Amino acid sequence: MLSQGSSIPVPSEMVKDSSGDQQEEIKMKVRNSAEDAHQDGTQEGPTGGPGKGTAGADGKKIPNLVAYVLLGLFVLLMIIFVVGLLKFKQVSTEIEDFRDDVTMQIAKLKRELGDQIRNDHLQLVKGQRELGNKIVMLSTEVGNAHRDLHRGQSQITNDIARLTDQTHRSHSNFAIQLAEMKDNCQPQFECPDQWTLNRQRCYYFSPTLEDWSTSQRFCLSQMSNLVVIDNSEKQGFLKQEIKLTRHWIGLNESHNAGEWVWVDGTDYASTQTFWAAGEPRDFGNYEACAGMKSDGKWSVYSCSQKLNFICERPVFCHFK
C-alpha cells in the first residue's frame, strides 16, 4: 500500500516506451525543419527556374538554422529532463515500496518477537511456580523423612537397649544353668544298653552280619560312626573285644583308587595303621573297604561282603 501523497508507480517498460516515442518524434521534427530550410534556400525565381542565393537570402537563412538548432537542443534537453524525471519518480516509487516493505517486515518481526517474549515470560513464570511448588513439596518430604529418621533412631536405640538387657539377663541365666549342669553331671560316664565303655568312648559290637554301607547307616542311626582307629591303645582294646570274628571299621577306599579315607574325616596319612602283611591290596574295579580280622590286623574286603561291625560314639554326661 502506498503512503499518502506518493505517486502512482509507472512500470519501467512504459517509461522506456514513452521516452523512445518522444525521441523519435523530436528527430522527425528536426528532420522536417532541416528540409524546410533547404526548400527555402532553393525557391524558384520569377522566371520559374531555381532561385539564385543572394545576400539577403543568406542573411535570413543563417538565423533560421540557428533557431532550428536551438529548438532541437531545447527539445533534446526537455526529453532528457522528462526521462530523468520519470526515472527519478520510478526510483522514488521503488524506494517507497522498499521502505514500506521493510517497515512491514520490521513491524511483523516486532509483533513476533513480542509474542515470543510474552510466551517465554509466561513459560518462565509457570516454571518458577512449578519449581516453587516442588521445593515446598520436597521440603515437606524432607521434614517428614527427618522426623521418621529421628523416630527410627529412637526406636533402634530403645531396641538395642532392650536387647542388651535381655542378653545380659540371658547370659546370667545361662551361667547359672551351666553351673547347675556342672554340679549335676555324674563323675561316672555311662553308655547305652549293649554298648561297651572304654576311656569315655562307647562301642557297639554287632551280633549280625551286614555289608559296609548298611553297617555305616546303622551306626549313623545311633548317633555314631563305624569305629575310627587312630592309636594303638584303641587298636589293642578292639582286638580283645572282637572275639575271633571279622568286623567292619570306618575306613574305605575313595573313588580315587589308592586313597583311603576315614568316615569322620580324620586324616588317614596322619594316623597309625595296623594292616596285615601284603595289605592294603588292590581290589581292581570292586569297591574296597577295610575290616579287622580275628587277630586284630586290618584287611581289605569287597564292600558288598557281609561282616560284623563296630560302632563308636562319645560318652554323654548324664544329669540327676
Phi and psi restraints in degrees (value plus and minus 20) as a CYANA .aco file:
   2 LEU   PHI    -102.7   -62.7
   2 LEU   PSI     126.1   166.1
   3 SER   PHI     -94.4   -54.4
   3 SER   PSI     141.3   181.3
   4 GLN   PHI     -84.9   -44.9
   4 GLN   PSI     113.0   153.0
   5 GLY   PHI      73.0   113.0
   5 GLY   PSI     -26.8    13.2
   6 SER   PHI    -101.3   -61.3
   6 SER   PSI     132.6   172.6
   7 SER   PHI     -99.2   -59.2
   7 SER   PSI     136.4   176.4
   8 ILE   PHI     -93.8   -53.8
   8 ILE   PSI     106.0   146.0
   9 PRO   PHI     -84.0   -44.0
   9 PRO   PSI     113.5   153.5
  10 VAL   PHI    -122.8   -82.8
  10 VAL   PSI     106.4   146.4
  11 PRO   PHI     -78.7   -38.7
  11 PRO   PSI     123.2   163.2
  12 SER   PHI     -80.6   -40.6
  12 SER   PSI     -50.8   -10.8
  13 GLU   PHI     -88.0   -48.0
  13 GLU   PSI     -60.0   -20.0
  14 MET   PHI     -87.2   -47.2
  14 MET   PSI     -57.1   -17.1
  15 VAL   PHI     -83.9   -43.9
  15 VAL   PSI     -65.3   -25.3
  16 LYS   PHI     -81.0   -41.0
  16 LYS   PSI     -62.3   -22.3
  17 ASP   PHI     -86.1   -46.1
  17 ASP   PSI     -64.2   -24.2
  18 SER   PHI     -86.7   -46.7
  18 SER   PSI     -62.9   -22.9
  19 SER   PHI     -84.6   -44.6
  19 SER   PSI     -56.6   -16.6
  20 GLY   PHI     -85.5   -45.5
  20 GLY   PSI     -62.1   -22.1
  21 ASP   PHI     -84.3   -44.3
  21 ASP   PSI     -61.2   -21.2
  22 GLN   PHI     -85.7   -45.7
  22 GLN   PSI     -61.7   -21.7
  23 GLN   PHI     -80.9   -40.9
  23 GLN   PSI     -62.3   -22.3
  24 GLU   PHI     -84.1   -44.1
  24 GLU   PSI     -58.5   -18.5
  25 GLU   PHI     -85.5   -45.5
  25 GLU   PSI     -60.7   -20.7
  26 ILE   PHI     -84.7   -44.7
  26 ILE   PSI     -62.7   -22.7
  27 LYS   PHI     -78.2   -38.2
  27 LYS   PSI     -62.1   -22.1
  28 MET   PHI     -84.3   -44.3
  28 MET   PSI     -59.1   -19.1
  29 LYS   PHI     -85.1   -45.1
  29 LYS   PSI     -62.1   -22.1
  30 VAL   PHI     -82.9   -42.9
  30 VAL   PSI     -60.8   -20.8
  31 ARG   PHI     -85.1   -45.1
  31 ARG   PSI     -62.7   -22.7
  32 ASN   PHI     -84.0   -44.0
  32 ASN   PSI     -57.9   -17.9
  33 SER   PHI     -84.9   -44.9
  33 SER   PSI     -60.8   -20.8
  34 ALA   PHI     -83.7   -43.7
  34 ALA   PSI     -60.8   -20.8
  35 GLU   PHI     -84.5   -44.5
  35 GLU   PSI     -59.6   -19.6
  36 ASP   PHI     -83.9   -43.9
  36 ASP   PSI     -58.9   -18.9
  37 ALA   PHI     -85.7   -45.7
  37 ALA   PSI     -57.7   -17.7
  38 HIS   PHI     -86.6   -46.6
  38 HIS   PSI     -60.2   -20.2
  39 GLN   PHI     -84.9   -44.9
  39 GLN   PSI     -56.6   -16.6
  40 ASP   PHI     -85.0   -45.0
  40 ASP   PSI     -52.0   -12.0
  41 GLY   PHI     -99.9   -59.9
  41 GLY   PSI     -33.8     6.2
  42 THR   PHI    -140.8  -100.8
  42 THR   PSI       7.8    47.8
  43 GLN   PHI     -84.5   -44.5
  43 GLN   PSI     131.3   171.3
  44 GLU   PHI     -91.2   -51.2
  44 GLU   PSI     130.4   170.4
  45 GLY   PHI    -100.3   -60.3
  45 GLY   PSI    -195.9  -155.9
  46 PRO   PHI     -84.1   -44.1
  46 PRO   PSI     -41.9    -1.9
  47 THR   PHI    -114.4   -74.4
  47 THR   PSI     -16.2    23.8
  48 GLY   PHI      77.5   117.5
  48 GLY   PSI     -31.7     8.3
  49 GLY   PHI    -106.5   -66.5
  49 GLY   PSI     157.2   197.2
  50 PRO   PHI     -86.3   -46.3
  50 PRO   PSI     119.6   159.6
  51 GLY   PHI     -92.3   -52.3
  51 GLY   PSI     130.0   170.0
  52 LYS   PHI    -114.2   -74.2
  52 LYS   PSI     117.9   157.9
  53 GLY   PHI     -87.8   -47.8
  53 GLY   PSI     118.3   158.3
  54 THR   PHI    -142.8  -102.8
  54 THR   PSI     155.4   195.4
  55 ALA   PHI     -86.7   -46.7
  55 ALA   PSI     -56.1   -16.1
  56 GLY   PHI     -88.2   -48.2
  56 GLY   PSI     -61.4   -21.4
  57 ALA   PHI     -85.2   -45.2
  57 ALA   PSI     -59.8   -19.8
  58 ASP   PHI     -84.1   -44.1
  58 ASP   PSI     -56.5   -16.5
  59 GLY   PHI     -85.6   -45.6
  59 GLY   PSI     -54.5   -14.5
  60 LYS   PHI     -97.2   -57.2
  60 LYS   PSI     -50.4   -10.4
  61 LYS   PHI     -86.9   -46.9
  61 LYS   PSI     -60.4   -20.4
  62 ILE   PHI     -86.5   -46.5
  62 ILE   PSI     -68.0   -28.0
  63 PRO   PHI     -80.9   -40.9
  63 PRO   PSI     -58.2   -18.2
  64 ASN   PHI     -82.6   -42.6
  64 ASN   PSI     -61.3   -21.3
  65 LEU   PHI     -84.4   -44.4
  65 LEU   PSI     -61.9   -21.9
  66 VAL   PHI     -83.3   -43.3
  66 VAL   PSI     -59.7   -19.7
  67 ALA   PHI     -83.9   -43.9
  67 ALA   PSI     -62.4   -22.4
  68 TYR   PHI     -84.4   -44.4
  68 TYR   PSI     -59.5   -19.5
  69 VAL   PHI     -83.4   -43.4
  69 VAL   PSI     -66.1   -26.1
  70 LEU   PHI     -82.3   -42.3
  70 LEU   PSI     -60.6   -20.6
  71 LEU   PHI     -81.2   -41.2
  71 LEU   PSI     -61.9   -21.9
  72 GLY   PHI     -83.1   -43.1
  72 GLY   PSI     -61.7   -21.7
  73 LEU   PHI     -83.3   -43.3
  73 LEU   PSI     -59.8   -19.8
  74 PHE   PHI     -82.9   -42.9
  74 PHE   PSI     -65.1   -25.1
  75 VAL   PHI     -82.2   -42.2
  75 VAL   PSI     -60.5   -20.5
  76 LEU   PHI     -83.1   -43.1
  76 LEU   PSI     -62.3   -22.3
  77 LEU   PHI     -83.7   -43.7
  77 LEU   PSI     -59.4   -19.4
  78 MET   PHI     -82.9   -42.9
  78 MET   PSI     -60.2   -20.2
  79 ILE   PHI     -82.1   -42.1
  79 ILE   PSI     -66.0   -26.0
  80 ILE   PHI     -81.0   -41.0
  80 ILE   PSI     -61.9   -21.9
  81 PHE   PHI     -82.5   -42.5
  81 PHE   PSI     -66.0   -26.0
  82 VAL   PHI     -82.7   -42.7
  82 VAL   PSI     -64.6   -24.6
  83 VAL   PHI     -81.5   -41.5
  83 VAL   PSI     -64.9   -24.9
  84 GLY   PHI     -80.8   -40.8
  84 GLY   PSI     -61.8   -21.8
  85 LEU   PHI     -81.9   -41.9
  85 LEU   PSI     -63.0   -23.0
  86 LEU   PHI     -83.7   -43.7
  86 LEU   PSI     -61.6   -21.6
  87 LYS   PHI     -81.6   -41.6
  87 LYS   PSI     -62.6   -22.6
  88 PHE   PHI     -81.7   -41.7
  88 PHE   PSI     -63.5   -23.5
  89 LYS   PHI     -83.1   -43.1
  89 LYS   PSI     -60.4   -20.4
  90 GLN   PHI     -81.9   -41.9
  90 GLN   PSI     -67.9   -27.9
  91 VAL   PHI     -83.0   -43.0
  91 VAL   PSI     -61.2   -21.2
  92 SER   PHI     -81.4   -41.4
  92 SER   PSI     -61.7   -21.7
  93 THR   PHI     -82.6   -42.6
  93 THR   PSI     -64.3   -24.3
  94 GLU   PHI     -83.2   -43.2
  94 GLU   PSI     -59.9   -19.9
  95 ILE   PHI     -83.9   -43.9
  95 ILE   PSI     -62.4   -22.4
  96 GLU   PHI     -81.9   -41.9
  96 GLU   PSI     -64.3   -24.3
  97 ASP   PHI     -81.4   -41.4
  97 ASP   PSI     -64.0   -24.0
  98 PHE   PHI     -83.2   -43.2
  98 PHE   PSI     -61.8   -21.8
  99 ARG   PHI     -84.6   -44.6
  99 ARG   PSI     -62.1   -22.1
 100 ASP   PHI     -82.1   -42.1
 100 ASP   PSI     -62.5   -22.5
 101 ASP   PHI     -83.4   -43.4
 101 ASP   PSI     -63.9   -23.9
 102 VAL   PHI     -82.9   -42.9
 102 VAL   PSI     -62.1   -22.1
 103 THR   PHI     -80.3   -40.3
 103 THR   PSI     -63.0   -23.0
 104 MET   PHI     -84.3   -44.3
 104 MET   PSI     -62.4   -22.4
 105 GLN   PHI     -83.3   -43.3
 105 GLN   PSI     -62.3   -22.3
 106 ILE   PHI     -83.1   -43.1
 106 ILE   PSI     -63.4   -23.4
 107 ALA   PHI     -82.1   -42.1
 107 ALA   PSI     -61.3   -21.3
 108 LYS   PHI     -83.3   -43.3
 108 LYS   PSI     -64.8   -24.8
 109 LEU   PHI     -82.7   -42.7
 109 LEU   PSI     -58.9   -18.9
 110 LYS   PHI     -82.0   -42.0
 110 LYS   PSI     -64.0   -24.0
 111 ARG   PHI     -81.9   -41.9
 111 ARG   PSI     -67.4   -27.4
 112 GLU   PHI     -82.8   -42.8
 112 GLU   PSI     -62.3   -22.3
 113 LEU   PHI     -84.3   -44.3
 113 LEU   PSI     -60.7   -20.7
 114 GLY   PHI     -82.7   -42.7
 114 GLY   PSI     -63.8   -23.8
 115 ASP   PHI     -81.0   -41.0
 115 ASP   PSI     -63.3   -23.3
 116 GLN   PHI     -83.6   -43.6
 116 GLN   PSI     -62.1   -22.1
 117 ILE   PHI     -83.2   -43.2
 117 ILE   PSI     -62.4   -22.4
 118 ARG   PHI     -83.3   -43.3
 118 ARG   PSI     -64.5   -24.5
 119 ASN   PHI     -82.0   -42.0
 119 ASN   PSI     -64.2   -24.2
 120 ASP   PHI     -81.9   -41.9
 120 ASP   PSI     -59.5   -19.5
 121 HIS   PHI     -84.4   -44.4
 121 HIS   PSI     -63.6   -23.6
 122 LEU   PHI     -81.5   -41.5
 122 LEU   PSI     -63.6   -23.6
 123 GLN   PHI     -82.5   -42.5
 123 GLN   PSI     -60.2   -20.2
 124 LEU   PHI     -83.8   -43.8
 124 LEU   PSI     -64.7   -24.7
 125 VAL   PHI     -82.7   -42.7
 125 VAL   PSI     -62.6   -22.6
 126 LYS   PHI     -82.3   -42.3
 126 LYS   PSI     -64.5   -24.5
 127 GLY   PHI     -83.0   -43.0
 127 GLY   PSI     -60.4   -20.4
 128 GLN   PHI     -83.4   -43.4
 128 GLN   PSI     -59.9   -19.9
 129 ARG   PHI     -84.5   -44.5
 129 ARG   PSI     -65.8   -25.8
 130 GLU   PHI     -83.4   -43.4
 130 GLU   PSI     -60.9   -20.9
 131 LEU   PHI     -82.5   -42.5
 131 LEU   PSI     -61.3   -21.3
 132 GLY   PHI     -81.7   -41.7
 132 GLY   PSI     -61.9   -21.9
 133 ASN   PHI     -83.0   -43.0
 133 ASN   PSI     -61.5   -21.5
 134 LYS   PHI     -85.6   -45.6
 134 LYS   PSI     -59.0   -19.0
 135 ILE   PHI     -82.3   -42.3
 135 ILE   PSI     -63.5   -23.5
 136 VAL   PHI     -82.6   -42.6
 136 VAL   PSI     -63.9   -23.9
 137 MET   PHI     -83.4   -43.4
 137 MET   PSI     -64.5   -24.5
 138 LEU   PHI     -85.0   -45.0
 138 LEU   PSI     -57.8   -17.8
 139 SER   PHI     -82.1   -42.1
 139 SER   PSI     -60.7   -20.7
 140 THR   PHI     -84.4   -44.4
 140 THR   PSI     -64.1   -24.1
 141 GLU   PHI     -83.9   -43.9
 141 GLU   PSI     -60.8   -20.8
 142 VAL   PHI     -82.9   -42.9
 142 VAL   PSI     -62.1   -22.1
 143 GLY   PHI     -81.7   -41.7
 143 GLY   PSI     -64.1   -24.1
 144 ASN   PHI     -83.2   -43.2
 144 ASN   PSI     -62.5   -22.5
 145 ALA   PHI     -83.7   -43.7
 145 ALA   PSI     -58.3   -18.3
 146 HIS   PHI     -84.2   -44.2
 146 HIS   PSI     -62.7   -22.7
 147 ARG   PHI     -84.6   -44.6
 147 ARG   PSI     -62.9   -22.9
 148 ASP   PHI     -82.6   -42.6
 148 ASP   PSI     -60.1   -20.1
 149 LEU   PHI     -83.9   -43.9
 149 LEU   PSI     -61.7   -21.7
 150 HIS   PHI     -83.3   -43.3
 150 HIS   PSI     -63.9   -23.9
 151 ARG   PHI     -83.5   -43.5
 151 ARG   PSI     -60.8   -20.8
 152 GLY   PHI     -83.1   -43.1
 152 GLY   PSI     -61.8   -21.8
 153 GLN   PHI     -83.0   -43.0
 153 GLN   PSI     -61.5   -21.5
 154 SER   PHI     -83.0   -43.0
 154 SER   PSI     -62.4   -22.4
 155 GLN   PHI     -83.9   -43.9
 155 GLN   PSI     -62.9   -22.9
 156 ILE   PHI     -83.3   -43.3
 156 ILE   PSI     -61.9   -21.9
 157 THR   PHI     -80.6   -40.6
 157 THR   PSI     -63.6   -23.6
 158 ASN   PHI     -84.9   -44.9
 158 ASN   PSI     -61.2   -21.2
 159 ASP   PHI     -83.6   -43.6
 159 ASP   PSI     -61.9   -21.9
 160 ILE   PHI     -82.4   -42.4
 160 ILE   PSI     -63.5   -23.5
 161 ALA   PHI     -82.3   -42.3
 161 ALA   PSI     -62.7   -22.7
 162 ARG   PHI     -85.4   -45.4
 162 ARG   PSI     -64.2   -24.2
 163 LEU   PHI     -85.7   -45.7
 163 LEU   PSI     -57.1   -17.1
 164 THR   PHI     -82.3   -42.3
 164 THR   PSI     -63.3   -23.3
 165 ASP   PHI     -83.7   -43.7
 165 ASP   PSI     -62.8   -22.8
 166 GLN   PHI     -84.0   -44.0
 166 GLN   PSI     -58.0   -18.0
 167 THR   PHI     -84.1   -44.1
 167 THR   PSI     -62.3   -22.3
 168 HIS   PHI     -82.2   -42.2
 168 HIS   PSI     -64.2   -24.2
 169 ARG   PHI     -84.9   -44.9
 169 ARG   PSI     -62.4   -22.4
 170 SER   PHI     -83.9   -43.9
 170 SER   PSI     -60.3   -20.3
 171 HIS   PHI     -82.8   -42.8
 171 HIS   PSI     -61.3   -21.3
 172 SER   PHI     -84.2   -44.2
 172 SER   PSI     -64.1   -24.1
 173 ASN   PHI     -84.1   -44.1
 173 ASN   PSI     -60.3   -20.3
 174 PHE   PHI     -84.2   -44.2
 174 PHE   PSI     -60.1   -20.1
 175 ALA   PHI     -82.6   -42.6
 175 ALA   PSI     -59.7   -19.7
 176 ILE   PHI     -85.4   -45.4
 176 ILE   PSI     -65.0   -25.0
 177 GLN   PHI     -83.7   -43.7
 177 GLN   PSI     -59.1   -19.1
 178 LEU   PHI     -84.3   -44.3
 178 LEU   PSI     -60.3   -20.3
 179 ALA   PHI     -83.4   -43.4
 179 ALA   PSI     -60.3   -20.3
 180 GLU   PHI     -85.6   -45.6
 180 GLU   PSI     -58.3   -18.3
 181 MET   PHI     -84.0   -44.0
 181 MET   PSI     -60.7   -20.7
 182 LYS   PHI     -83.9   -43.9
 182 LYS   PSI     -58.7   -18.7
 183 ASP   PHI     -88.8   -48.8
 183 ASP   PSI     -53.7   -13.7
 184 ASN   PHI    -107.7   -67.7
 184 ASN   PSI     -30.9     9.1
 185 CYS   PHI     -89.6   -49.6
 185 CYS   PSI     110.7   150.7
 186 GLN   PHI     -93.4   -53.4
 186 GLN   PSI     118.7   158.7
 187 PRO   PHI     -88.5   -48.5
 187 PRO   PSI     -43.9    -3.9
 188 GLN   PHI    -116.3   -76.3
 188 GLN   PSI     116.6   156.6
 189 PHE   PHI    -118.9   -78.9
 189 PHE   PSI     122.7   162.7
 190 GLU   PHI    -142.4  -102.4
 190 GLU   PSI     135.6   175.6
 191 CYS   PHI    -135.7   -95.7
 191 CYS   PSI     139.3   179.3
 192 PRO   PHI     -81.3   -41.3
 192 PRO   PSI     146.9   186.9
 193 ASP   PHI     -77.9   -37.9
 193 ASP   PSI     123.6   163.6
 194 GLN   PHI      50.0    90.0
 194 GLN   PSI      -8.9    31.1
 195 TRP   PHI    -129.1   -89.1
 195 TRP   PSI     128.7   168.7
 196 THR   PHI    -128.0   -88.0
 196 THR   PSI     112.5   152.5
 197 LEU   PHI    -112.0   -72.0
 197 LEU   PSI     114.3   154.3
 198 ASN   PHI    -174.2  -134.2
 198 ASN   PSI      94.2   134.2
 199 ARG   PHI      30.2    70.2
 199 ARG   PSI      37.2    77.2
 200 GLN   PHI      38.9    78.9
 200 GLN   PSI       6.8    46.8
 201 ARG   PHI    -149.8  -109.8
 201 ARG   PSI     124.3   164.3
 202 CYS   PHI    -129.7   -89.7
 202 CYS   PSI     119.4   159.4
 203 TYR   PHI    -148.7  -108.7
 203 TYR   PSI     118.4   158.4
 204 TYR   PHI    -138.2   -98.2
 204 TYR   PSI     101.8   141.8
 205 PHE   PHI    -123.8   -83.8
 205 PHE   PSI      90.2   130.2
 206 SER   PHI     -91.5   -51.5
 206 SER   PSI     121.1   161.1
 207 PRO   PHI    -106.7   -66.7
 207 PRO   PSI     -29.0    11.0
 208 THR   PHI    -128.5   -88.5
 208 THR   PSI     144.4   184.4
 209 LEU   PHI    -123.7   -83.7
 209 LEU   PSI     112.7   152.7
 210 GLU   PHI    -164.0  -124.0
 210 GLU   PSI     139.6   179.6
 211 ASP   PHI     -92.8   -52.8
 211 ASP   PSI     152.7   192.7
 212 TRP   PHI     -84.3   -44.3
 212 TRP   PSI     -64.4   -24.4
 213 SER   PHI     -84.5   -44.5
 213 SER   PSI     -63.2   -23.2
 214 THR   PHI     -83.9   -43.9
 214 THR   PSI     -57.9   -17.9
 215 SER   PHI     -83.5   -43.5
 215 SER   PSI     -63.3   -23.3
 216 GLN   PHI     -85.3   -45.3
 216 GLN   PSI     -59.3   -19.3
 217 ARG   PHI     -83.3   -43.3
 217 ARG   PSI     -59.3   -19.3
 218 PHE   PHI     -82.4   -42.4
 218 PHE   PSI     -64.4   -24.4
 219 CYS   PHI     -81.5   -41.5
 219 CYS   PSI     -60.9   -20.9
 220 LEU   PHI     -82.7   -42.7
 220 LEU   PSI     -56.8   -16.8
 221 SER   PHI     -85.4   -45.4
 221 SER   PSI     -39.8     0.2
 222 GLN   PHI    -121.2   -81.2
 222 GLN   PSI       1.1    41.1
 223 MET   PHI      35.3    75.3
 223 MET   PSI      26.1    66.1
 224 SER   PHI    -168.1  -128.1
 224 SER   PSI    -195.7  -155.7
 225 ASN   PHI    -155.2  -115.2
 225 ASN   PSI     143.2   183.2
 226 LEU   PHI     -76.9   -36.9
 226 LEU   PSI     123.8   163.8
 227 VAL   PHI     -78.9   -38.9
 227 VAL   PSI     118.6   158.6
 228 VAL   PHI    -128.5   -88.5
 228 VAL   PSI      97.0   137.0
 229 ILE   PHI    -119.8   -79.8
 229 ILE   PSI      87.0   127.0
 230 ASP   PHI    -139.5   -99.5
 230 ASP   PSI     -11.3    28.7
 231 ASN   PHI    -177.3  -137.3
 231 ASN   PSI     142.8   182.8
 232 SER   PHI     -91.3   -51.3
 232 SER   PSI     -49.1    -9.1
 233 GLU   PHI     -84.7   -44.7
 233 GLU   PSI     -64.6   -24.6
 234 LYS   PHI     -86.6   -46.6
 234 LYS   PSI     -57.5   -17.5
 235 GLN   PHI     -80.2   -40.2
 235 GLN   PSI     -63.1   -23.1
 236 GLY   PHI     -86.0   -46.0
 236 GLY   PSI     -60.4   -20.4
 237 PHE   PHI     -82.6   -42.6
 237 PHE   PSI     -65.4   -25.4
 238 LEU   PHI     -86.6   -46.6
 238 LEU   PSI     -57.3   -17.3
 239 LYS   PHI     -78.9   -38.9
 239 LYS   PSI     -56.8   -16.8
 240 GLN   PHI     -93.7   -53.7
 240 GLN   PSI     -47.2    -7.2
 241 GLU   PHI    -111.7   -71.7
 241 GLU   PSI     -35.8     4.2
 242 ILE   PHI     -95.6   -55.6
 242 ILE   PSI     -38.4     1.6
 243 LYS   PHI      36.5    76.5
 243 LYS   PSI      33.9    73.9
 244 LEU   PHI      40.7    80.7
 244 LEU   PSI      10.1    50.1
 245 THR   PHI    -145.0  -105.0
 245 THR   PSI     140.3   180.3
 246 ARG   PHI    -113.0   -73.0
 246 ARG   PSI     119.6   159.6
 247 HIS   PHI    -155.2  -115.2
 247 HIS   PSI     121.2   161.2
 248 TRP   PHI     -90.0   -50.0
 248 TRP   PSI     123.9   163.9
 249 ILE   PHI    -141.1  -101.1
 249 ILE   PSI     148.8   188.8
 250 GLY   PHI    -101.2   -61.2
 250 GLY   PSI      28.4    68.4
 251 LEU   PHI    -151.6  -111.6
 251 LEU   PSI     108.2   148.2
 252 ASN   PHI    -164.7  -124.7
 252 ASN   PSI     143.7   183.7
 253 GLU   PHI    -106.5   -66.5
 253 GLU   PSI     112.7   152.7
 254 SER   PHI     -94.3   -54.3
 254 SER   PSI     157.0   197.0
 255 HIS   PHI     -82.7   -42.7
 255 HIS   PSI     -47.1    -7.1
 256 ASN   PHI    -102.2   -62.2
 256 ASN   PSI      86.2   126.2
 257 ALA   PHI     -73.2   -33.2
 257 ALA   PSI     115.2   155.2
 258 GLY   PHI      74.9   114.9
 258 GLY   PSI     -28.2    11.8
 259 GLU   PHI    -125.4   -85.4
 259 GLU   PSI     101.6   141.6
 260 TRP   PHI    -123.1   -83.1
 260 TRP   PSI     121.6   161.6
 261 VAL   PHI    -154.4  -114.4
 261 VAL   PSI     126.0   166.0
 262 TRP   PHI    -108.8   -68.8
 262 TRP   PSI     128.8   168.8
 263 VAL   PHI     -86.4   -46.4
 263 VAL   PSI     -45.8    -5.8
 264 ASP   PHI    -115.5   -75.5
 264 ASP   PSI     -13.2    26.8
 265 GLY   PHI      67.7   107.7
 265 GLY   PSI     -17.5    22.5
 266 THR   PHI     -80.1   -40.1
 266 THR   PSI     118.1   158.1
 267 ASP   PHI     -87.8   -47.8
 267 ASP   PSI      95.0   135.0
 268 TYR   PHI     -82.9   -42.9
 268 TYR   PSI     -59.4   -19.4
 269 ALA   PHI     -86.3   -46.3
 269 ALA   PSI     -43.9    -3.9
 270 SER   PHI    -114.3   -74.3
 270 SER   PSI     -21.7    18.3
 271 THR   PHI    -122.4   -82.4
 271 THR   PSI     133.0   173.0
 272 GLN   PHI     -96.1   -56.1
 272 GLN   PSI     115.6   155.6
 273 THR   PHI    -133.5   -93.5
 273 THR   PSI     138.2   178.2
 274 PHE   PHI    -154.2  -114.2
 274 PHE   PSI      31.1    71.1
 275 TRP   PHI     -90.8   -50.8
 275 TRP   PSI     127.0   167.0
 276 ALA   PHI     -91.5   -51.5
 276 ALA   PSI     146.8   186.8
 277 ALA   PHI     -78.9   -38.9
 277 ALA   PSI     114.2   154.2
 278 GLY   PHI      62.0   102.0
 278 GLY   PSI     -18.9    21.1
 279 GLU   PHI    -126.1   -86.1
 279 GLU   PSI     135.1   175.1
 280 PRO   PHI    -102.5   -62.5
 280 PRO   PSI     110.9   150.9
 281 ARG   PHI    -110.3   -70.3
 281 ARG   PSI     141.0   181.0
 282 ASP   PHI     -97.7   -57.7
 282 ASP   PSI     106.5   146.5
 283 PHE   PHI    -119.9   -79.9
 283 PHE   PSI      -8.8    31.2
 284 GLY   PHI      47.0    87.0
 284 GLY   PSI    -151.9  -111.9
 285 ASN   PHI    -103.3   -63.3
 285 ASN   PSI     -23.4    16.6
 286 TYR   PHI    -103.6   -63.6
 286 TYR   PSI     129.3   169.3
 287 GLU   PHI     -90.9   -50.9
 287 GLU   PSI     111.2   151.2
 288 ALA   PHI    -129.1   -89.1
 288 ALA   PSI     112.3   152.3
 289 CYS   PHI    -151.9  -111.9
 289 CYS   PSI     137.2   177.2
 290 ALA   PHI    -119.9   -79.9
 290 ALA   PSI     121.1   161.1
 291 GLY   PHI    -156.9  -116.9
 291 GLY   PSI     139.5   179.5
 292 MET   PHI    -119.0   -79.0
 292 MET   PSI     104.9   144.9
 293 LYS   PHI     -96.1   -56.1
 293 LYS   PSI     154.7   194.7
 294 SER   PHI     -83.6   -43.6
 294 SER   PSI     -44.1    -4.1
 295 ASP   PHI    -110.4   -70.4
 295 ASP   PSI     -16.2    23.8
 296 GLY   PHI      73.3   113.3
 296 GLY   PSI     -34.3     5.7
 297 LYS   PHI     -95.7   -55.7
 297 LYS   PSI     133.7   173.7
 298 TRP   PHI    -109.7   -69.7
 298 TRP   PSI     126.9   166.9
 299 SER   PHI    -163.6  -123.6
 299 SER   PSI     139.0   179.0
 300 VAL   PHI    -115.9   -75.9
 300 VAL   PSI     112.8   152.8
 301 TYR   PHI    -151.3  -111.3
 301 TYR   PSI     140.6   180.6
 302 SER   PHI     -87.9   -47.9
 302 SER   PSI     114.7   154.7
 303 CYS   PHI     -82.7   -42.7
 303 CYS   PSI     -40.6    -0.6
 304 SER   PHI    -102.6   -62.6
 304 SER   PSI     -30.7     9.3
 305 GLN   PHI     -90.2   -50.2
 305 GLN   PSI     129.1   169.1
 306 LYS   PHI    -121.7   -81.7
 306 LYS   PSI     105.0   145.0
 307 LEU   PHI    -156.2  -116.2
 307 LEU   PSI     148.3   188.3
 308 ASN   PHI     -87.9   -47.9
 308 ASN   PSI     149.7   189.7
 309 PHE   PHI    -166.9  -126.9
 309 PHE   PSI     143.3   183.3
 310 ILE   PHI    -144.7  -104.7
 310 ILE   PSI     102.4   142.4
 311 CYS   PHI    -118.8   -78.8
 311 CYS   PSI     130.8   170.8
 312 GLU   PHI    -156.8  -116.8
 312 GLU   PSI     117.8   157.8
 313 ARG   PHI    -168.3  -128.3
 313 ARG   PSI     137.1   177.1
 314 PRO   PHI     -96.2   -56.2
 314 PRO   PSI     139.8   179.8
 315 VAL   PHI    -103.5   -63.5
 315 VAL   PSI     116.9   156.9
 316 PHE   PHI    -124.4   -84.4
 316 PHE   PSI     128.4   168.4
 317 CYS   PHI     -95.8   -55.8
 317 CYS   PSI     110.5   150.5
 318 HIS   PHI    -116.4   -76.4
 318 HIS   PSI     122.3   162.3
 319 PHE   PHI    -126.3   -86.3
 319 PHE   PSI     136.1   176.1
